[in-house]
Amino acid sequence: MTAIFEEIRRLEAARKKGWISASEYAVAKGRLLETVEDATVLPPFEVQPPRRAVARDAPGPWGLMLIGLCGAGVLTFLAGQVIGDLTIAFTLVASVFAAVVIAAFRRLEG
């Protein structure tokens, strides 16, 4: 009985290292357990695809908000210099940024 457990452990280690696939593991384990009289063989489990790694290079929501506010400030200053009125420039930049945010949310919805 100890030899069978050792063989199952060896098969599990080979599956975890990627030397054999999950289906090959299930077949080999089934053949091994068939040698034992009272053993029940379970069907092979479903293999889930590996998860994709999440990129950590992109800024988070607070970073994006900071970038947006800095961009709005620079654009307000530049538009104020061109137009000559800071209030009108701020209104123009706020309207453009609101339109961009609305377009982004609509794109996220579908």
CNS distance restraints for C-alpha pairs under 8 A (distance, minus, plus):
assign (resid   1 and name CA) (resid   5 and name CA) 6.58 0.50 0.50
assign (resid   2 and name CA) (resid   6 and name CA) 6.21 0.50 0.50
assign (resid   3 and name CA) (resid   7 and name CA) 6.15 0.50 0.50
assign (resid   4 and name CA) (resid   8 and name CA) 6.19 0.50 0.50
assign (resid   4 and name CA) (resid  32 and name CA) 7.22 0.50 0.50
assign (resid   4 and name CA) (resid  33 and name CA) 7.93 0.50 0.50
assign (resid   5 and name CA) (resid   9 and name CA) 6.17 0.50 0.50
assign (resid   6 and name CA) (resid  10 and name CA) 6.16 0.50 0.50
assign (resid   7 and name CA) (resid  11 and name CA) 6.20 0.50 0.50
assign (resid   8 and name CA) (resid  12 and name CA) 6.15 0.50 0.50
assign (resid   8 and name CA) (resid  29 and name CA) 6.61 0.50 0.50
assign (resid   9 and name CA) (resid  13 and name CA) 6.15 0.50 0.50
assign (resid  10 and name CA) (resid  14 and name CA) 6.21 0.50 0.50
assign (resid  11 and name CA) (resid  15 and name CA) 6.19 0.50 0.50
assign (resid  11 and name CA) (resid  25 and name CA) 6.48 0.50 0.50
assign (resid  11 and name CA) (resid  28 and name CA) 7.87 0.50 0.50
assign (resid  11 and name CA) (resid  29 and name CA) 7.57 0.50 0.50
assign (resid  12 and name CA) (resid  16 and name CA) 6.14 0.50 0.50
assign (resid  12 and name CA) (resid  25 and name CA) 7.41 0.50 0.50
assign (resid  13 and name CA) (resid  17 and name CA) 6.16 0.50 0.50
assign (resid  14 and name CA) (resid  18 and name CA) 6.19 0.50 0.50
assign (resid  14 and name CA) (resid  19 and name CA) 5.19 0.50 0.50
assign (resid  14 and name CA) (resid  20 and name CA) 6.01 0.50 0.50
assign (resid  15 and name CA) (resid  19 and name CA) 5.84 0.50 0.50
assign (resid  15 and name CA) (resid  20 and name CA) 5.02 0.50 0.50
assign (resid  15 and name CA) (resid  21 and name CA) 6.05 0.50 0.50
assign (resid  15 and name CA) (resid  22 and name CA) 6.54 0.50 0.50
assign (resid  15 and name CA) (resid  25 and name CA) 6.56 0.50 0.50
assign (resid  20 and name CA) (resid  24 and name CA) 6.07 0.50 0.50
assign (resid  20 and name CA) (resid  25 and name CA) 6.48 0.50 0.50
assign (resid  21 and name CA) (resid  25 and name CA) 6.15 0.50 0.50
assign (resid  22 and name CA) (resid  26 and name CA) 6.17 0.50 0.50
assign (resid  22 and name CA) (resid  44 and name CA) 7.65 0.50 0.50
assign (resid  22 and name CA) (resid  47 and name CA) 7.11 0.50 0.50
assign (resid  23 and name CA) (resid  27 and name CA) 6.22 0.50 0.50
assign (resid  23 and name CA) (resid  44 and name CA) 6.75 0.50 0.50
assign (resid  24 and name CA) (resid  28 and name CA) 6.10 0.50 0.50
assign (resid  25 and name CA) (resid  29 and name CA) 5.96 0.50 0.50
assign (resid  26 and name CA) (resid  30 and name CA) 5.94 0.50 0.50
assign (resid  26 and name CA) (resid  43 and name CA) 7.70 0.50 0.50
assign (resid  26 and name CA) (resid  44 and name CA) 5.50 0.50 0.50
assign (resid  27 and name CA) (resid  31 and name CA) 6.21 0.50 0.50
assign (resid  28 and name CA) (resid  32 and name CA) 6.14 0.50 0.50
assign (resid  29 and name CA) (resid  33 and name CA) 6.04 0.50 0.50
assign (resid  30 and name CA) (resid  34 and name CA) 6.08 0.50 0.50
assign (resid  30 and name CA) (resid  41 and name CA) 5.91 0.50 0.50
assign (resid  31 and name CA) (resid  35 and name CA) 6.97 0.50 0.50
assign (resid  32 and name CA) (resid  36 and name CA) 7.61 0.50 0.50
assign (resid  33 and name CA) (resid  39 and name CA) 5.96 0.50 0.50
assign (resid  33 and name CA) (resid  40 and name CA) 7.45 0.50 0.50
assign (resid  33 and name CA) (resid  41 and name CA) 6.85 0.50 0.50
assign (resid  34 and name CA) (resid  39 and name CA) 6.88 0.50 0.50
assign (resid  34 and name CA) (resid  41 and name CA) 7.79 0.50 0.50
assign (resid  59 and name CA) (resid  63 and name CA) 5.18 0.50 0.50
assign (resid  59 and name CA) (resid  64 and name CA) 6.13 0.50 0.50
assign (resid  60 and name CA) (resid  64 and name CA) 6.22 0.50 0.50
assign (resid  61 and name CA) (resid  65 and name CA) 6.16 0.50 0.50
assign (resid  62 and name CA) (resid  66 and name CA) 6.19 0.50 0.50
assign (resid  63 and name CA) (resid  67 and name CA) 6.18 0.50 0.50
assign (resid  64 and name CA) (resid  68 and name CA) 6.06 0.50 0.50
assign (resid  65 and name CA) (resid  69 and name CA) 6.13 0.50 0.50
assign (resid  66 and name CA) (resid  70 and name CA) 6.12 0.50 0.50
assign (resid  67 and name CA) (resid  71 and name CA) 6.07 0.50 0.50
assign (resid  68 and name CA) (resid  72 and name CA) 6.04 0.50 0.50
assign (resid  69 and name CA) (resid  73 and name CA) 6.08 0.50 0.50
assign (resid  70 and name CA) (resid  74 and name CA) 6.22 0.50 0.50
assign (resid  71 and name CA) (resid  75 and name CA) 6.06 0.50 0.50
assign (resid  72 and name CA) (resid  76 and name CA) 5.92 0.50 0.50
assign (resid  72 and name CA) (resid  93 and name CA) 6.53 0.50 0.50
assign (resid  72 and name CA) (resid  94 and name CA) 7.55 0.50 0.50
assign (resid  72 and name CA) (resid  97 and name CA) 7.65 0.50 0.50
assign (resid  73 and name CA) (resid  77 and name CA) 6.19 0.50 0.50
assign (resid  74 and name CA) (resid  78 and name CA) 6.17 0.50 0.50
assign (resid  75 and name CA) (resid  79 and name CA) 5.88 0.50 0.50
assign (resid  75 and name CA) (resid  93 and name CA) 6.76 0.50 0.50
assign (resid  76 and name CA) (resid  80 and name CA) 5.87 0.50 0.50
assign (resid  76 and name CA) (resid  86 and name CA) 7.22 0.50 0.50
assign (resid  76 and name CA) (resid  89 and name CA) 5.50 0.50 0.50
assign (resid  76 and name CA) (resid  90 and name CA) 5.29 0.50 0.50
assign (resid  76 and name CA) (resid  93 and name CA) 6.04 0.50 0.50
assign (resid  77 and name CA) (resid  81 and name CA) 6.26 0.50 0.50
assign (resid  77 and name CA) (resid  86 and name CA) 7.35 0.50 0.50
assign (resid  77 and name CA) (resid  89 and name CA) 7.67 0.50 0.50
assign (resid  78 and name CA) (resid  82 and name CA) 6.34 0.50 0.50
assign (resid  79 and name CA) (resid  83 and name CA) 5.84 0.50 0.50
assign (resid  79 and name CA) (resid  84 and name CA) 7.86 0.50 0.50
assign (resid  79 and name CA) (resid  86 and name CA) 7.64 0.50 0.50
assign (resid  79 and name CA) (resid  89 and name CA) 5.22 0.50 0.50
assign (resid  79 and name CA) (resid  90 and name CA) 7.99 0.50 0.50
assign (resid  80 and name CA) (resid  84 and name CA) 5.21 0.50 0.50
assign (resid  80 and name CA) (resid  85 and name CA) 5.33 0.50 0.50
assign (resid  80 and name CA) (resid  86 and name CA) 4.53 0.50 0.50
assign (resid  80 and name CA) (resid  87 and name CA) 7.80 0.50 0.50
assign (resid  80 and name CA) (resid  88 and name CA) 7.56 0.50 0.50
assign (resid  80 and name CA) (resid  89 and name CA) 5.04 0.50 0.50
assign (resid  80 and name CA) (resid  90 and name CA) 7.66 0.50 0.50
assign (resid  81 and name CA) (resid  85 and name CA) 7.53 0.50 0.50
assign (resid  81 and name CA) (resid  86 and name CA) 7.76 0.50 0.50
assign (resid  83 and name CA) (resid  88 and name CA) 7.88 0.50 0.50
assign (resid  83 and name CA) (resid  89 and name CA) 6.93 0.50 0.50
assign (resid  85 and name CA) (resid  89 and name CA) 6.32 0.50 0.50
assign (resid  86 and name CA) (resid  90 and name CA) 6.06 0.50 0.50
assign (resid  87 and name CA) (resid  91 and name CA) 6.26 0.50 0.50
assign (resid  88 and name CA) (resid  92 and name CA) 6.16 0.50 0.50
assign (resid  89 and name CA) (resid  93 and name CA) 6.18 0.50 0.50
assign (resid  90 and name CA) (resid  94 and name CA) 5.99 0.50 0.50
assign (resid  91 and name CA) (resid  95 and name CA) 6.13 0.50 0.50
assign (resid  92 and name CA) (resid  96 and name CA) 6.31 0.50 0.50
assign (resid  93 and name CA) (resid  97 and name CA) 6.15 0.50 0.50
assign (resid  94 and name CA) (resid  98 and name CA) 6.05 0.50 0.50
assign (resid  95 and name CA) (resid  99 and name CA) 6.22 0.50 0.50
assign (resid  96 and name CA) (resid 100 and name CA) 6.32 0.50 0.50
assign (resid  97 and name CA) (resid 101 and name CA) 6.23 0.50 0.50
assign (resid  98 and name CA) (resid 102 and name CA) 6.18 0.50 0.50
assign (resid  99 and name CA) (resid 103 and name CA) 6.12 0.50 0.50
assign (resid 100 and name CA) (resid 104 and name CA) 6.15 0.50 0.50
assign (resid 101 and name CA) (resid 105 and name CA) 6.27 0.50 0.50
assign (resid 102 and name CA) (resid 106 and name CA) 6.20 0.50 0.50
assign (resid 103 and name CA) (resid 107 and name CA) 6.17 0.50 0.50
assign (resid 104 and name CA) (resid 108 and name CA) 6.29 0.50 0.50
assign (resid 105 and name CA) (resid 109 and name CA) 6.27 0.50 0.50
assign (resid 106 and name CA) (resid 110 and name CA) 6.69 0.50 0.50
